[in-house]
Amino acid sequence: MIENWKRGIVLAAFAFTASFGFAQWNDISILSGDSVWASSSLVETLGNRQVEYGPQALFDENLSTPWVEGVDGPGIGESILILLQRPVEEIRLNNGFASSRNLFQKNNRIKSVDITVVAGLTAPGMVSETDYHLYKTIETTVAQGVPVADIRDEQVLPFPLTIDDQYNLYLDAVTLFQEEEPFLFSMIAKDLGVDPENTGIVHYAREVMEFFGFFGIKLTINEVYSGSVYDDTCLSEVSFEIGDF
């Protein structure tokens, strides 16, 4: 679980445009121990070695090791996905390449983000010989174009959904999984000792989450502040204040 309780600058002036409704199920393979993924990451050669600016750097408390998207252009639409397994109350971040004013200005910074809740489930036996677990996930965008300040200091983005709202979204995902993946759901129910035909399964949602669930947050680059030299968009640190279901 990724958790950080540092305080910083609070951004209060923004408007959320929420869009609810799950998209189709997707498959995601997770290696045990992994909790953050990026749609792309920059890899460059420095001297005789390759350096990857991957998403794991977002949680190392080191402003000199940012995540940098790895596509041509400013990276609009590129994203990071963080597995939390807990509801979010605040998102904290250090924008850009924040280790120095010079690097901050030379590279792109995020101007706004879209926030998406990703929920999913696995089932007993859905694991490979190489210790990858297969999850079926669905997602819903809960805020679009959330402004991010053009500053190096830590800033706070209040989360658009309450803890109850997030729990209800997960309940909806469990219910939908029960309806659309009855065989896999029956495996979960059997493992928990619950009748799979019992619509009261939602009362066991916390147990489902603990043993078979996926609950994460995806941040997608919506707009950027342009760098003076490079067209690479950077993000140095991310942390969350989290609650409990």
C-alpha positions, 0 to 999 in steps of 0.5 A, a space after each residue: 500500500 502506498 501511503 504518505 501523510 505529508 502536508 502541503 499547499 492546498 488547491 481549493 479553486 477547481 471544478 469537477 466534471 464527473 462522468 460515471 458509468 463503467 466501461 467494459 472489462 479489461 484484463 490486467 496481469 500483476 506481478 506480486 509486489 507491483 503497485 504502480 504502472 505507467 502507460 509509457 516511460 522515457 528511457 534515455 542513454 546517459 554515458 554508457 547506461 540506460 536510464 528509465 524514468 519509470 513510475 516507481 520513482 514517484 514514490 521514492 521521496 526523491 525529487 531528482 527521479 521523476 516519472 517521465 512519459 515516453 511518447 512523442 510530443 507532450 504526452 497528452 493521454 498518458 497515465 499512471 495507475 496506482 493500486 491502493 486497496 483503500 479509498 482516497 481522501 487527497 492526492 498530493 504531488 510535486 509537479 514537473 522535474 522538481 529537483 531544480 528550478 532550471 530542470 522544472 522550467 526546461 521540461 513540460 509540467 502537468 497543467 490538468 489531469 483526469 482522475 479515474 477509479 479502477 476496480 476489479 476482481 480476480 478469482 482463485 487459481 487466476 495466477 501464472 507459474 511466474 507469479 502473475 495474477 490476472 485481474 479483470 478490471 473496469 473503470 470510470 472517470 470521476 473528474 476531468 481537467 482537474 487543474 494542477 498548479 505550475 509550482 515545484 512545491 507539494 500541492 494537494 488535490 482534494 479527491 472528487 468522491 467521498 469514501 462512501 461514494 468510492 465504496 458504492 462504486 466498488 459494490 457496483 463493480 462486485 455486482 456487475 462482476 457477479 452478473 457478467 462473470 458468473 463462473 469466476 464469481 462462483 469460484 470467489 463465493 465458494 472460496 469465501 463459503 458464500 452461496 454464489 446465487 445470494 444477491 446479498 454478496 455485497 455484504 461480503 464486499 470487504 472480504 472480496 476486496 481483501 482477498 480478490 479485489 483491485 481498487 486503484 486510481 489512474 491519473 491521466 495527463 489532460 493538459 501541460 505547461 510547455 517546457 522551454 527546451 524539452 517536450 517531455 512531461 514530468 511528475 516528481 512525486 505522488 502520495 495519498 491520504 487514504 481512508 478505509 472502506 
